[in-house]
Amino acid sequence: DWSSDVCSSDLEAAGAQVTLYATGKMGDRSAILGYQEHIVASEFKTPCPLHFGLGTRQACDVRVVFPGGQVVEKESVAADATITIAAETKGE
């Protein structure tokens, strides 16, 4: 089975909503492969990756909605990859 990990090194990401879609189907509710909300569950607030099983899929599209509403999307993320997505800061 293939898998993908989505990480955030940004403690502001607590509460971020992460949705994985079939490749090329970003935003299509019928193509959702997984959904998780990033929760900081440690008093030390250490980053904890979100793990998604992708079955036999070799890639997926990722959408992260951060607290405050900012949306970051990554297309065609390879399976067995660990990616870090951070909210963009103003001026970027």
C-alpha positions in Angstrom: 0.0 0.0 0.0 1.1 3.5 -0.8 0.9 6.3 1.7 1.5 10.0 2.0 2.4 12.1 5.0 1.5 15.8 5.3 3.6 17.7 7.9 3.5 21.2 9.3 6.4 22.7 11.2 4.1 25.7 11.9 2.4 25.5 15.3 -0.1 28.0 13.9 -1.3 25.1 11.8 -3.2 23.5 14.7 -6.7 23.2 13.4 -5.7 23.1 9.8 -8.0 20.9 7.7 -6.2 18.6 5.2 -8.1 16.9 2.4 -6.5 14.5 -0.2 -8.1 14.1 -3.6 -7.6 11.8 -6.5 -5.0 13.4 -8.8 -6.5 16.0 -11.1 -9.8 16.1 -9.1 -9.0 18.9 -6.6 -12.3 20.1 -5.1 -14.4 17.2 -6.3 -16.2 15.8 -3.3 -16.6 12.4 -5.0 -12.8 12.2 -5.4 -11.9 12.7 -1.7 -9.4 10.1 -0.6 -9.0 11.3 3.0 -9.5 14.1 5.4 -7.9 14.9 8.8 -7.6 17.9 11.0 -4.2 18.8 12.4 -4.4 18.6 16.2 -1.5 19.4 18.5 -1.9 16.8 21.2 1.2 17.3 23.2 2.1 19.8 25.9 5.5 20.1 24.0 3.7 21.0 20.8 6.0 18.9 18.7 5.0 18.6 15.0 3.2 15.4 14.3 2.7 14.3 10.6 -0.7 13.3 9.4 -0.6 9.9 7.7 -2.9 9.0 4.8 -3.2 5.5 3.2 -3.6 5.8 -0.6 -4.1 2.2 -1.5 -2.6 1.5 -4.9 -2.6 5.2 -6.0 0.8 6.6 -6.8 -0.1 10.3 -6.3 -2.8 12.6 -5.0 -3.7 16.3 -4.8 -3.6 17.9 -1.3 -5.6 20.9 0.0 -4.9 22.5 3.3 -7.3 25.1 4.8 -5.5 26.9 7.7 -7.3 28.6 10.6 -8.2 32.0 9.3 -9.2 30.6 5.9 -5.9 30.6 3.9 -5.9 27.7 1.4 -2.7 26.0 0.1 -3.0 23.4 -2.6 -0.4 21.0 -4.0 -1.1 18.9 -7.1 0.3 15.4 -8.0 2.0 14.7 -4.7 3.9 11.4 -5.0 2.8 8.5 -2.8 5.4 7.5 -0.1 6.3 11.2 0.2 6.4 13.4 3.2 5.6 17.0 2.4 5.6 20.1 4.6 3.0 22.7 3.9 3.1 26.0 5.7 0.7 29.0 5.5 2.1 31.7 3.4 3.1 34.9 5.2 2.0 38.3 4.0 4.3 39.7 1.4 5.1 36.3 -0.2 
